[in-house]
Amino acid sequence: MAQPSPVTVHTPHRPSWDCLVCHEPWPCDPARDELRADHDHVQVAVYMWQQLEDAVHDLPPAPAVVFFERFIKWTG
Ligand SMILES: [Zn+2]
């Protein structure tokens, strides 16, 4: 199944999930801007859900709301 694969300059380092460019927690502001500029919000939301699932495995446990706000909330 083809997955949406937005390509951004600002990409996450794993397993830290900090941006490789600006070292902020990914998605950093430039990454969000890039994703929103190139894709509609549904594509971005699907992509970010996929990233969230990966990040949940990599990052220390945190309340779901923390992940939701970081990865999903801004896509709405
Ligand atoms: Zn960045």
N, CA, C, O and the ligand as a Tripos MOL2 file, in Angstrom:
@<TRIPOS>MOLECULE
protein
  305   303    77     0     0
PROTEIN
NO_CHARGES

@<TRIPOS>ATOM
      1 N           0.8570   -1.1910    0.0000 N.3       1 MET1
      2 CA          0.0000    0.0000    0.0000 C.3       1 MET1
      3 C           0.8880    1.2350    0.0000 C.2       1 MET1
      4 O           1.8070    1.3690    0.8070 O.2       1 MET1
      5 N           0.5910    2.1080   -0.9070 N.am      2 ALA2
      6 CA          1.3720    3.3390   -0.9750 C.3       2 ALA2
      7 C           1.0720    4.2030    0.2480 C.2       2 ALA2
      8 O          -0.0760    4.3900    0.6510 O.2       2 ALA2
      9 N           2.1200    4.6970    0.7930 N.am      3 GLN3
     10 CA          1.9390    5.5810    1.9390 C.3       3 GLN3
     11 C           2.2940    6.9940    1.5200 C.2       3 GLN3
     12 O           3.2010    7.2060    0.7160 O.2       3 GLN3
     13 N           1.5840    7.9410    2.0630 N.am      4 PRO4
     14 CA          2.0060    9.3200    1.7970 C.3       4 PRO4
     15 C           3.3860    9.5150    2.4080 C.2       4 PRO4
     16 O           3.6220    9.1300    3.5530 O.2       4 PRO4
     17 N           4.2540   10.0840    1.6820 N.am      5 SER5
     18 CA          5.6070   10.2410    2.1990 C.3       5 SER5
     19 C           6.0990   11.6530    1.9790 C.2       5 SER5
     20 O           6.9990   11.8970    1.1750 O.2       5 SER5
     21 N           5.5040   12.5690    2.6930 N.am      6 PRO6
     22 CA          5.9750   13.9530    2.5630 C.3       6 PRO6
     23 C           7.4550   14.0310    2.8690 C.2       6 PRO6
     24 O           7.9290   13.4650    3.8540 O.2       6 PRO6
     25 N           8.1640   14.7210    2.0400 N.am      7 VAL7
     26 CA          9.5980   14.8740    2.2480 C.3       7 VAL7
     27 C           9.8490   16.2890    2.7680 C.2       7 VAL7
     28 O           9.5050   17.2790    2.1220 O.2       7 VAL7
     29 N          10.4380   16.3520    3.9160 N.am      8 THR8
     30 CA         10.7450   17.6490    4.4820 C.3       8 THR8
     31 C          12.2420   17.7410    4.7400 C.2       8 THR8
     32 O          12.9050   16.7440    5.0240 O.2       8 THR8
     33 N          12.7480   18.9430    4.6350 N.am      9 VAL9
     34 CA         14.1430   19.1650    4.9970 C.3       9 VAL9
     35 C          14.3320   18.8640    6.4790 C.2       9 VAL9
     36 O          15.3320   18.2830    6.9010 O.2       9 VAL9
     37 N          13.3430   19.2770    7.2420 N.am     10 HIS10
     38 CA         13.4030   19.0690    8.6870 C.3      10 HIS10
     39 C          12.8270   17.6930    8.9990 C.2      10 HIS10
     40 O          11.6100   17.5130    9.0370 O.2      10 HIS10
     41 N          13.6970   16.7420    9.2190 N.am     11 THR11
     42 CA         13.2630   15.3730    9.4750 C.3      11 THR11
     43 C          13.7090   14.9410   10.8630 C.2      11 THR11
     44 O          14.6840   15.4630   11.4020 O.2      11 THR11
     45 N          12.9910   13.9910   11.4330 N.am     12 PRO12
     46 CA         13.3210   13.5700   12.7980 C.3      12 PRO12
     47 C          14.5010   12.6170   12.8430 C.2      12 PRO12
     48 O          14.6540   11.7510   11.9810 O.2      12 PRO12
     49 N          15.3140   12.7860   13.8400 N.am     13 HIS13
     50 CA         16.3340   11.7970   14.1760 C.3      13 HIS13
     51 C          15.6730   10.7700   15.0830 C.2      13 HIS13
     52 O          14.9670   11.1220   16.0290 O.2      13 HIS13
     53 N          15.9100    9.4970   14.7850 N.am     14 ARG14
     54 CA         15.3630    8.4590   15.6500 C.3      14 ARG14
     55 C          16.4960    7.7660   16.3880 C.2      14 ARG14
     56 O          17.5790    7.5890   15.8300 O.2      14 ARG14
     57 N          16.2620    7.3730   17.6310 N.am     15 PRO15
     58 CA         14.9720    7.3940   18.3210 C.3      15 PRO15
     59 C          14.6860    8.6660   19.1270 C.2      15 PRO15
     60 O          13.7290    8.6940   19.9000 O.2      15 PRO15
     61 N          15.4870    9.7050   18.9620 N.am     16 SER16
     62 CA         15.2700   10.8740   19.8160 C.3      16 SER16
     63 C          14.0560   11.6910   19.3860 C.2      16 SER16
     64 O          13.4180   12.3540   20.2040 O.2      16 SER16
     65 N          13.7450   11.6340   18.0830 N.am     17 TRP17
     66 CA         12.6520   12.4360   17.5170 C.3      17 TRP17
     67 C          12.8970   13.9310   17.6660 C.2      17 TRP17
     68 O          11.9600   14.7260   17.7370 O.2      17 TRP17
     69 N          14.1760   14.2960   17.7110 N.am     18 ASP18
     70 CA         14.5380   15.7050   17.5940 C.3      18 ASP18
     71 C          14.8630   15.9730   16.1300 C.2      18 ASP18
     72 O          15.3710   15.1010   15.4260 O.2      18 ASP18
     73 N          14.5630   17.1870   15.6840 N.am     19 CYS19
     74 CA         14.8160   17.5510   14.2990 C.3      19 CYS19
     75 C          16.3110   17.4930   14.0000 C.2      19 CYS19
     76 O          17.1370   17.9290   14.8020 O.2      19 CYS19
     77 N          16.6460   16.9390   12.8150 N.am     20 LEU20
     78 CA         18.0520   16.8530   12.4410 C.3      20 LEU20
     79 C          18.6450   18.2120   12.1140 C.2      20 LEU20
     80 O          19.8600   18.3950   12.1920 O.2      20 LEU20
     81 N          17.8020   19.1610   11.7490 N.am     21 VAL21
     82 CA         18.2880   20.4660   11.3200 C.3      21 VAL21
     83 C          18.3630   21.4360   12.4920 C.2      21 VAL21
     84 O          19.4010   22.0520   12.7360 O.2      21 VAL21
     85 N          17.2570   21.5640   13.2120 N.am     22 CYS22
     86 CA         17.2230   22.6080   14.2470 C.3      22 CYS22
     87 C          17.2020   22.0280   15.6600 C.2      22 CYS22
     88 O          17.1900   22.7780   16.6360 O.2      22 CYS22
     89 N          17.1970   20.7150   15.7740 N.am     23 HIS23
     90 CA         17.3370   20.0530   17.0730 C.3      23 HIS23
     91 C          16.1960   20.3520   18.0320 C.2      23 HIS23
     92 O          16.3250   20.1640   19.2420 O.2      23 HIS23
     93 N          15.0990   20.8100   17.4960 N.am     24 GLU24
     94 CA         13.8920   20.9590   18.3100 C.3      24 GLU24
     95 C          13.1200   19.6310   18.2610 C.2      24 GLU24
     96 O          13.3210   18.8200   17.3570 O.2      24 GLU24
     97 N          12.2480   19.4260   19.2300 N.am     25 PRO25
     98 CA         11.3990   18.2230   19.1570 C.3      25 PRO25
     99 C          10.6060   18.2400   17.8400 C.2      25 PRO25
    100 O           9.9480   19.2290   17.5180 O.2      25 PRO25
    101 N          10.6770   17.1420   17.0890 N.am     26 TRP26
    102 CA          9.9960   17.0650   15.7990 C.3      26 TRP26
    103 C           8.5240   16.7050   16.0010 C.2      26 TRP26
    104 O           8.2320   15.9040   16.8900 O.2      26 TRP26
    105 N           7.5940   17.2420   15.2380 N.am     27 PRO27
    106 CA          7.7800   18.1880   14.1500 C.3      27 PRO27
    107 C           8.0170   19.6180   14.6490 C.2      27 PRO27
    108 O           7.1680   20.2040   15.3210 O.2      27 PRO27
    109 N           9.1660   20.1560   14.3120 N.am     28 CYS28
    110 CA          9.4870   21.5390   14.6460 C.3      28 CYS28
    111 C           8.6210   22.4760   13.7910 C.2      28 CYS28
    112 O           7.9280   22.0280   12.8770 O.2      28 CYS28
    113 N           8.6670   23.7340   14.0860 N.am     29 ASP29
    114 CA          7.8300   24.6820   13.3370 C.3      29 ASP29
    115 C           8.1110   24.6600   11.8370 C.2      29 ASP29
    116 O           7.1650   24.6390   11.0490 O.2      29 ASP29
    117 N           9.3890   24.6650   11.4090 N.am     30 PRO30
    118 CA          9.6360   24.5880    9.9570 C.3      30 PRO30
    119 C           9.0950   23.3070    9.3350 C.2      30 PRO30
    120 O           8.5900   23.3380    8.2120 O.2      30 PRO30
    121 N           9.1900   22.1850   10.0390 N.am     31 ALA31
    122 CA          8.6480   20.9340    9.4950 C.3      31 ALA31
    123 C           7.1380   21.0430    9.3210 C.2      31 ALA31
    124 O           6.5880   20.6120    8.3080 O.2      31 ALA31
    125 N           6.4850   21.6140   10.3020 N.am     32 ARG32
    126 CA          5.0240   21.7860   10.2030 C.3      32 ARG32
    127 C           4.6690   22.6760    9.0280 C.2      32 ARG32
    128 O           3.7260   22.3980    8.2870 O.2      32 ARG32
    129 N           5.4310   23.7500    8.8630 N.am     33 ASP33
    130 CA          5.1640   24.6550    7.7450 C.3      33 ASP33
    131 C           5.3650   23.9490    6.4070 C.2      33 ASP33
    132 O           4.5700   24.1150    5.4820 O.2      33 ASP33
    133 N           6.4390   23.1570    6.3120 N.am     34 GLU34
    134 CA          6.7070   22.4390    5.0610 C.3      34 GLU34
    135 C           5.5790   21.4660    4.7510 C.2      34 GLU34
    136 O           5.1000   21.3950    3.6190 O.2      34 GLU34
    137 N           5.1610   20.7200    5.7620 N.am     35 LEU35
    138 CA          4.1050   19.7270    5.5430 C.3      35 LEU35
    139 C           2.8090   20.4060    5.1330 C.2      35 LEU35
    140 O           2.1230   19.9520    4.2170 O.2      35 LEU35
    141 N           2.4800   21.4900    5.8110 N.am     36 ARG36
    142 CA          1.2260   22.1760    5.4940 C.3      36 ARG36
    143 C           1.2860   22.8360    4.1280 C.2      36 ARG36
    144 O           0.2660   22.9630    3.4510 O.2      36 ARG36
    145 N           2.4770   23.2580    3.7180 N.am     37 ALA37
    146 CA          2.6050   23.9460    2.4420 C.3      37 ALA37
    147 C           2.4170   22.9870    1.2740 C.2      37 ALA37
    148 O           1.9000   23.3720    0.2250 O.2      37 ALA37
    149 N           2.8370   21.7360    1.4570 N.am     38 ASP38
    150 CA          2.8800   20.8010    0.3290 C.3      38 ASP38
    151 C           1.7500   19.7850    0.3130 C.2      38 ASP38
    152 O           1.6130   19.0560   -0.6700 O.2      38 ASP38
    153 N           0.9390   19.7050    1.3530 N.am     39 HIS39
    154 CA         -0.0550   18.6390    1.4460 C.3      39 HIS39
    155 C          -1.3090   19.1890    2.1100 C.2      39 HIS39
    156 O          -1.2590   20.1130    2.9220 O.2      39 HIS39
    157 N          -2.4470   18.5810    1.7330 N.am     40 ASP40
    158 CA         -3.6570   19.0310    2.4140 C.3      40 ASP40
    159 C          -3.7030   18.4310    3.8180 C.2      40 ASP40
    160 O          -2.9340   17.5300    4.1540 O.2      40 ASP40
    161 N          -4.6170   18.9520    4.6230 N.am     41 HIS41
    162 CA         -4.5370   18.6050    6.0430 C.3      41 HIS41
    163 C          -4.8430   17.1320    6.3010 C.2      41 HIS41
    164 O          -4.3790   16.5740    7.2950 O.2      41 HIS41
    165 N          -5.6240   16.4890    5.4130 N.am     42 VAL42
    166 CA         -5.8800   15.0610    5.5960 C.3      42 VAL42
    167 C          -4.6030   14.2620    5.3620 C.2      42 VAL42
    168 O          -4.2750   13.3690    6.1420 O.2      42 VAL42
    169 N          -3.8960   14.5770    4.3090 N.am     43 GLN43
    170 CA         -2.6270   13.8930    4.0430 C.3      43 GLN43
    171 C          -1.6580   14.0900    5.2030 C.2      43 GLN43
    172 O          -0.9820   13.1540    5.6280 O.2      43 GLN43
    173 N          -1.6000   15.2980    5.6990 N.am     44 VAL44
    174 CA         -0.6860   15.5740    6.8030 C.3      44 VAL44
    175 C          -1.1010   14.8010    8.0520 C.2      44 VAL44
    176 O          -0.2550   14.2660    8.7680 O.2      44 VAL44
    177 N          -2.4010   14.7460    8.3070 N.am     45 ALA45
    178 CA         -2.8790   14.0370    9.4960 C.3      45 ALA45
    179 C          -2.5690   12.5460    9.4080 C.2      45 ALA45
    180 O          -2.1350   11.9430   10.3890 O.2      45 ALA45
    181 N          -2.7900   11.9470    8.2330 N.am     46 VAL46
    182 CA         -2.4890   10.5190    8.0640 C.3      46 VAL46
    183 C          -1.0000   10.2720    8.2680 C.2      46 VAL46
    184 O          -0.5990    9.3440    8.9700 O.2      46 VAL46
    185 N          -0.2010   11.1090    7.6510 N.am     47 TYR47
    186 CA          1.2440   10.9690    7.7830 C.3      47 TYR47
    187 C           1.6790   11.0950    9.2420 C.2      47 TYR47
    188 O           2.5090   10.3280    9.7300 O.2      47 TYR47
    189 N           1.1000   12.0760    9.9190 N.am     48 MET48
    190 CA          1.5210   12.3000   11.2990 C.3      48 MET48
    191 C           1.0550   11.1910   12.2380 C.2      48 MET48
    192 O           1.7200   10.9050   13.2330 O.2      48 MET48
    193 N          -0.0840   10.5630   11.9320 N.am     49 TRP49
    194 CA         -0.4990    9.4040   12.7360 C.3      49 TRP49
    195 C           0.5270    8.2840   12.5980 C.2      49 TRP49
    196 O           0.8570    7.6010   13.5680 O.2      49 TRP49
    197 N           1.0240    8.1070   11.3720 N.am     50 GLN50
    198 CA          2.0440    7.0630   11.1630 C.3      50 GLN50
    199 C           3.3120    7.3930   11.9510 C.2      50 GLN50
    200 O           3.9300    6.5210   12.5630 O.2      50 GLN50
    201 N           3.6800    8.6640   11.9190 N.am     51 GLN51
    202 CA          4.8750    9.0620   12.6620 C.3      51 GLN51
    203 C           4.6610    8.8880   14.1610 C.2      51 GLN51
    204 O           5.5650    8.4680   14.8830 O.2      51 GLN51
    205 N           3.4660    9.2110   14.6150 N.am     52 LEU52
    206 CA          3.1430    9.0860   16.0380 C.3      52 LEU52
    207 C           3.2910    7.6340   16.4900 C.2      52 LEU52
    208 O           3.8480    7.3570   17.5530 O.2      52 LEU52
    209 N           2.7850    6.7090   15.6680 N.am     53 GLU53
    210 CA          2.8770    5.2970   16.0510 C.3      53 GLU53
    211 C           4.3370    4.8760   16.2020 C.2      53 GLU53
    212 O           4.6810    4.1370   17.1250 O.2      53 GLU53
    213 N           5.1840    5.3410   15.3070 N.am     54 ASP54
    214 CA          6.6060    5.0230   15.4280 C.3      54 ASP54
    215 C           7.2080    5.6950   16.6620 C.2      54 ASP54
    216 O           7.9830    5.0840   17.3980 O.2      54 ASP54
    217 N           6.8480    6.9380   16.8750 N.am     55 ALA55
    218 CA          7.4330    7.6960   17.9810 C.3      55 ALA55
    219 C           7.0500    7.0980   19.3320 C.2      55 ALA55
    220 O           7.8490    7.0980   20.2680 O.2      55 ALA55
    221 N           5.8290    6.5940   19.4240 N.am     56 VAL56
    222 CA          5.3890    5.9990   20.6820 C.3      56 VAL56
    223 C           6.2990    4.8340   21.0730 C.2      56 VAL56
    224 O           6.5450    4.5940   22.2550 O.2      56 VAL56
    225 N           6.7960    4.1130   20.0590 N.am     57 HIS57
    226 CA          7.6930    2.9900   20.3500 C.3      57 HIS57
    227 C           9.0850    3.4660   20.7610 C.2      57 HIS57
    228 O           9.7750    2.8150   21.5450 O.2      57 HIS57
    229 N           9.4830    4.6230   20.2110 N.am     58 ASP58
    230 CA         10.8460    5.0940   20.4390 C.3      58 ASP58
    231 C          10.9970    5.9230   21.7030 C.2      58 ASP58
    232 O          12.0110    5.8380   22.3950 O.2      58 ASP58
    233 N           9.9870    6.7200   21.9990 N.am     59 LEU59
    234 CA         10.1120    7.7120   23.0630 C.3      59 LEU59
    235 C           9.6880    7.1320   24.4040 C.2      59 LEU59
    236 O           8.9500    6.1480   24.4560 O.2      59 LEU59
    237 N          10.1530    7.7380   25.4820 N.am     60 PRO60
    238 CA          9.7160    7.2880   26.8010 C.3      60 PRO60
    239 C           8.2060    7.4390   26.9280 C.2      60 PRO60
    240 O           7.5990    8.3000   26.2920 O.2      60 PRO60
    241 N           7.6120    6.5910   27.7570 N.am     61 PRO61
    242 CA          6.1580    6.6810   27.9280 C.3      61 PRO61
    243 C           5.7320    8.0770   28.3670 C.2      61 PRO61
    244 O           6.3820    8.7100   29.1990 O.2      61 PRO61
    245 N           4.6370    8.5380   27.7960 N.am     62 ALA62
    246 CA          4.0820    9.8400   28.1500 C.3      62 ALA62
    247 C           2.5770    9.7450   27.9600 C.2      62 ALA62
    248 O           2.0860    8.8840   27.2290 O.2      62 ALA62
    249 N           1.8500   10.6370   28.6240 N.am     63 PRO63
    250 CA          0.3980   10.6080   28.4280 C.3      63 PRO63
    251 C           0.0470   10.7740   26.9470 C.2      63 PRO63
    252 O           0.7140   11.5030   26.2130 O.2      63 PRO63
    253 N          -0.9980   10.0930   26.5330 N.am     64 ALA64
    254 CA         -1.3980   10.1460   25.1240 C.3      64 ALA64
    255 C          -1.6070   11.5790   24.6540 C.2      64 ALA64
    256 O          -1.3430   11.9020   23.4960 O.2      64 ALA64
    257 N          -2.0770   12.4290   25.5450 N.am     65 VAL65
    258 CA         -2.3550   13.8070   25.1340 C.3      65 VAL65
    259 C          -1.0800   14.5260   24.7120 C.2      65 VAL65
    260 O          -1.1120   15.4160   23.8620 O.2      65 VAL65
    261 N           0.0440   14.1360   25.3110 N.am     66 VAL66
    262 CA          1.3150   14.7560   24.9480 C.3      66 VAL66
    263 C           1.6500   14.4340   23.4980 C.2      66 VAL66
    264 O           2.0280   15.3160   22.7270 O.2      66 VAL66
    265 N           1.5090   13.1680   23.1380 N.am     67 PHE67
    266 CA          1.7710   12.7690   21.7580 C.3      67 PHE67
    267 C           0.7410   13.3910   20.8160 C.2      67 PHE67
    268 O           1.0840   13.8550   19.7290 O.2      67 PHE67
    269 N          -0.4890   13.3950   21.2320 N.am     68 PHE68
    270 CA         -1.5360   13.9480   20.3820 C.3      68 PHE68
    271 C          -1.2620   15.4140   20.0670 C.2      68 PHE68
    272 O          -1.3650   15.8390   18.9160 O.2      68 PHE68
    273 N          -0.9170   16.1750   21.0830 N.am     69 GLU69
    274 CA         -0.7060   17.6060   20.8500 C.3      69 GLU69
    275 C           0.5330   17.8630   20.0090 C.2      69 GLU69
    276 O           0.5670   18.7970   19.2080 O.2      69 GLU69
    277 N           1.5440   17.0380   20.1930 N.am     70 ARG70
    278 CA          2.7870   17.2270   19.4370 C.3      70 ARG70
    279 C           2.6340   16.8250   17.9730 C.2      70 ARG70
    280 O           3.1100   17.5280   17.0810 O.2      70 ARG70
    281 N           1.9750   15.7020   17.7280 N.am     71 PHE71
    282 CA          1.9520   15.1310   16.3850 C.3      71 PHE71
    283 C           0.6710   15.4350   15.6120 C.2      71 PHE71
    284 O           0.7110   15.5500   14.3870 O.2      71 PHE71
    285 N          -0.4400   15.5650   16.2850 N.am     72 ILE72
    286 CA         -1.7160   15.5610   15.5810 C.3      72 ILE72
    287 C          -2.4630   16.8760   15.6750 C.2      72 ILE72
    288 O          -3.0320   17.3370   14.6850 O.2      72 ILE72
    289 N          -2.4700   17.4780   16.8340 N.am     73 LYS73
    290 CA         -3.3830   18.5940   17.0770 C.3      73 LYS73
    291 C          -3.2020   19.7160   16.0520 C.2      73 LYS73
    292 O          -4.1820   20.2910   15.5760 O.2      73 LYS73
    293 N          -1.9550   20.0240   15.7160 N.am     74 TRP74
    294 CA         -1.6790   21.1490   14.8100 C.3      74 TRP74
    295 C          -2.1140   20.8690   13.3720 C.2      74 TRP74
    296 O          -2.2100   21.7930   12.5640 O.2      74 TRP74
    297 N          -2.3790   19.5950   13.0470 N.am     75 THR75
    298 CA         -2.7520   19.2780   11.6610 C.3      75 THR75
    299 C          -4.1940   19.6180   11.3640 C.2      75 THR75
    300 O          -4.5810   19.6910   10.1980 O.2      75 THR75
    301 N          -4.9960   19.8270   12.3870 N.am     76 GLY76
    302 CA         -6.4330   20.0050   12.2200 C.3      76 GLY76
    303 C          -6.8000   21.2850   11.4860 C.2      76 GLY76
    304 O          -7.9810   21.5590   11.2770 O.2      76 GLY76
    305 ZN         13.6090   21.5230   12.3480 Zn       77 ZN77
@<TRIPOS>BOND
     1     1     2 1
     2     2     3 1
     3     3     4 2
     4     3     5 am
     5     5     6 1
     6     6     7 1
     7     7     8 2
     8     7     9 am
     9     9    10 1
    10    10    11 1
    11    11    12 2
    12    11    13 am
    13    13    14 1
    14    14    15 1
    15    15    16 2
    16    15    17 am
    17    17    18 1
    18    18    19 1
    19    19    20 2
    20    19    21 am
    21    21    22 1
    22    22    23 1
    23    23    24 2
    24    23    25 am
    25    25    26 1
    26    26    27 1
    27    27    28 2
    28    27    29 am
    29    29    30 1
    30    30    31 1
    31    31    32 2
    32    31    33 am
    33    33    34 1
    34    34    35 1
    35    35    36 2
    36    35    37 am
    37    37    38 1
    38    38    39 1
    39    39    40 2
    40    39    41 am
    41    41    42 1
    42    42    43 1
    43    43    44 2
    44    43    45 am
    45    45    46 1
    46    46    47 1
    47    47    48 2
    48    47    49 am
    49    49    50 1
    50    50    51 1
    51    51    52 2
    52    51    53 am
    53    53    54 1
    54    54    55 1
    55    55    56 2
    56    55    57 am
    57    57    58 1
    58    58    59 1
    59    59    60 2
    60    59    61 am
    61    61    62 1
    62    62    63 1
    63    63    64 2
    64    63    65 am
    65    65    66 1
    66    66    67 1
    67    67    68 2
    68    67    69 am
    69    69    70 1
    70    70    71 1
    71    71    72 2
    72    71    73 am
    73    73    74 1
    74    74    75 1
    75    75    76 2
    76    75    77 am
    77    77    78 1
    78    78    79 1
    79    79    80 2
    80    79    81 am
    81    81    82 1
    82    82    83 1
    83    83    84 2
    84    83    85 am
    85    85    86 1
    86    86    87 1
    87    87    88 2
    88    87    89 am
    89    89    90 1
    90    90    91 1
    91    91    92 2
    92    91    93 am
    93    93    94 1
    94    94    95 1
    95    95    96 2
    96    95    97 am
    97    97    98 1
    98    98    99 1
    99    99   100 2
   100    99   101 am
   101   101   102 1
   102   102   103 1
   103   103   104 2
   104   103   105 am
   105   105   106 1
   106   106   107 1
   107   107   108 2
   108   107   109 am
   109   109   110 1
   110   110   111 1
   111   111   112 2
   112   111   113 am
   113   113   114 1
   114   114   115 1
   115   115   116 2
   116   115   117 am
   117   117   118 1
   118   118   119 1
   119   119   120 2
   120   119   121 am
   121   121   122 1
   122   122   123 1
   123   123   124 2
   124   123   125 am
   125   125   126 1
   126   126   127 1
   127   127   128 2
   128   127   129 am
   129   129   130 1
   130   130   131 1
   131   131   132 2
   132   131   133 am
   133   133   134 1
   134   134   135 1
   135   135   136 2
   136   135   137 am
   137   137   138 1
   138   138   139 1
   139   139   140 2
   140   139   141 am
   141   141   142 1
   142   142   143 1
   143   143   144 2
   144   143   145 am
   145   145   146 1
   146   146   147 1
   147   147   148 2
   148   147   149 am
   149   149   150 1
   150   150   151 1
   151   151   152 2
   152   151   153 am
   153   153   154 1
   154   154   155 1
   155   155   156 2
   156   155   157 am
   157   157   158 1
   158   158   159 1
   159   159   160 2
   160   159   161 am
   161   161   162 1
   162   162   163 1
   163   163   164 2
   164   163   165 am
   165   165   166 1
   166   166   167 1
   167   167   168 2
   168   167   169 am
   169   169   170 1
   170   170   171 1
   171   171   172 2
   172   171   173 am
   173   173   174 1
   174   174   175 1
   175   175   176 2
   176   175   177 am
   177   177   178 1
   178   178   179 1
   179   179   180 2
   180   179   181 am
   181   181   182 1
   182   182   183 1
   183   183   184 2
   184   183   185 am
   185   185   186 1
   186   186   187 1
   187   187   188 2
   188   187   189 am
   189   189   190 1
   190   190   191 1
   191   191   192 2
   192   191   193 am
   193   193   194 1
   194   194   195 1
   195   195   196 2
   196   195   197 am
   197   197   198 1
   198   198   199 1
   199   199   200 2
   200   199   201 am
   201   201   202 1
   202   202   203 1
   203   203   204 2
   204   203   205 am
   205   205   206 1
   206   206   207 1
   207   207   208 2
   208   207   209 am
   209   209   210 1
   210   210   211 1
   211   211   212 2
   212   211   213 am
   213   213   214 1
   214   214   215 1
   215   215   216 2
   216   215   217 am
   217   217   218 1
   218   218   219 1
   219   219   220 2
   220   219   221 am
   221   221   222 1
   222   222   223 1
   223   223   224 2
   224   223   225 am
   225   225   226 1
   226   226   227 1
   227   227   228 2
   228   227   229 am
   229   229   230 1
   230   230   231 1
   231   231   232 2
   232   231   233 am
   233   233   234 1
   234   234   235 1
   235   235   236 2
   236   235   237 am
   237   237   238 1
   238   238   239 1
   239   239   240 2
   240   239   241 am
   241   241   242 1
   242   242   243 1
   243   243   244 2
   244   243   245 am
   245   245   246 1
   246   246   247 1
   247   247   248 2
   248   247   249 am
   249   249   250 1
   250   250   251 1
   251   251   252 2
   252   251   253 am
   253   253   254 1
   254   254   255 1
   255   255   256 2
   256   255   257 am
   257   257   258 1
   258   258   259 1
   259   259   260 2
   260   259   261 am
   261   261   262 1
   262   262   263 1
   263   263   264 2
   264   263   265 am
   265   265   266 1
   266   266   267 1
   267   267   268 2
   268   267   269 am
   269   269   270 1
   270   270   271 1
   271   271   272 2
   272   271   273 am
   273   273   274 1
   274   274   275 1
   275   275   276 2
   276   275   277 am
   277   277   278 1
   278   278   279 1
   279   279   280 2
   280   279   281 am
   281   281   282 1
   282   282   283 1
   283   283   284 2
   284   283   285 am
   285   285   286 1
   286   286   287 1
   287   287   288 2
   288   287   289 am
   289   289   290 1
   290   290   291 1
   291   291   292 2
   292   291   293 am
   293   293   294 1
   294   294   295 1
   295   295   296 2
   296   295   297 am
   297   297   298 1
   298   298   299 1
   299   299   300 2
   300   299   301 am
   301   301   302 1
   302   302   303 1
   303   303   304 2
@<TRIPOS>SUBSTRUCTURE
     1 MET1         2 RESIDUE 1 A MET
     2 ALA2         6 RESIDUE 1 A ALA
     3 GLN3        10 RESIDUE 1 A GLN
     4 PRO4        14 RESIDUE 1 A PRO
     5 SER5        18 RESIDUE 1 A SER
     6 PRO6        22 RESIDUE 1 A PRO
     7 VAL7        26 RESIDUE 1 A VAL
     8 THR8        30 RESIDUE 1 A THR
     9 VAL9        34 RESIDUE 1 A VAL
    10 HIS10       38 RESIDUE 1 A HIS
    11 THR11       42 RESIDUE 1 A THR
    12 PRO12       46 RESIDUE 1 A PRO
    13 HIS13       50 RESIDUE 1 A HIS
    14 ARG14       54 RESIDUE 1 A ARG
    15 PRO15       58 RESIDUE 1 A PRO
    16 SER16       62 RESIDUE 1 A SER
    17 TRP17       66 RESIDUE 1 A TRP
    18 ASP18       70 RESIDUE 1 A ASP
    19 CYS19       74 RESIDUE 1 A CYS
    20 LEU20       78 RESIDUE 1 A LEU
    21 VAL21       82 RESIDUE 1 A VAL
    22 CYS22       86 RESIDUE 1 A CYS
    23 HIS23       90 RESIDUE 1 A HIS
    24 GLU24       94 RESIDUE 1 A GLU
    25 PRO25       98 RESIDUE 1 A PRO
    26 TRP26      102 RESIDUE 1 A TRP
    27 PRO27      106 RESIDUE 1 A PRO
    28 CYS28      110 RESIDUE 1 A CYS
    29 ASP29      114 RESIDUE 1 A ASP
    30 PRO30      118 RESIDUE 1 A PRO
    31 ALA31      122 RESIDUE 1 A ALA
    32 ARG32      126 RESIDUE 1 A ARG
    33 ASP33      130 RESIDUE 1 A ASP
    34 GLU34      134 RESIDUE 1 A GLU
    35 LEU35      138 RESIDUE 1 A LEU
    36 ARG36      142 RESIDUE 1 A ARG
    37 ALA37      146 RESIDUE 1 A ALA
    38 ASP38      150 RESIDUE 1 A ASP
    39 HIS39      154 RESIDUE 1 A HIS
    40 ASP40      158 RESIDUE 1 A ASP
    41 HIS41      162 RESIDUE 1 A HIS
    42 VAL42      166 RESIDUE 1 A VAL
    43 GLN43      170 RESIDUE 1 A GLN
    44 VAL44      174 RESIDUE 1 A VAL
    45 ALA45      178 RESIDUE 1 A ALA
    46 VAL46      182 RESIDUE 1 A VAL
    47 TYR47      186 RESIDUE 1 A TYR
    48 MET48      190 RESIDUE 1 A MET
    49 TRP49      194 RESIDUE 1 A TRP
    50 GLN50      198 RESIDUE 1 A GLN
    51 GLN51      202 RESIDUE 1 A GLN
    52 LEU52      206 RESIDUE 1 A LEU
    53 GLU53      210 RESIDUE 1 A GLU
    54 ASP54      214 RESIDUE 1 A ASP
    55 ALA55      218 RESIDUE 1 A ALA
    56 VAL56      222 RESIDUE 1 A VAL
    57 HIS57      226 RESIDUE 1 A HIS
    58 ASP58      230 RESIDUE 1 A ASP
    59 LEU59      234 RESIDUE 1 A LEU
    60 PRO60      238 RESIDUE 1 A PRO
    61 PRO61      242 RESIDUE 1 A PRO
    62 ALA62      246 RESIDUE 1 A ALA
    63 PRO63      250 RESIDUE 1 A PRO
    64 ALA64      254 RESIDUE 1 A ALA
    65 VAL65      258 RESIDUE 1 A VAL
    66 VAL66      262 RESIDUE 1 A VAL
    67 PHE67      266 RESIDUE 1 A PHE
    68 PHE68      270 RESIDUE 1 A PHE
    69 GLU69      274 RESIDUE 1 A GLU
    70 ARG70      278 RESIDUE 1 A ARG
    71 PHE71      282 RESIDUE 1 A PHE
    72 ILE72      286 RESIDUE 1 A ILE
    73 LYS73      290 RESIDUE 1 A LYS
    74 TRP74      294 RESIDUE 1 A TRP
    75 THR75      298 RESIDUE 1 A THR
    76 GLY76      302 RESIDUE 1 A GLY
    77 ZN77       305 GROUP 0 **** ****
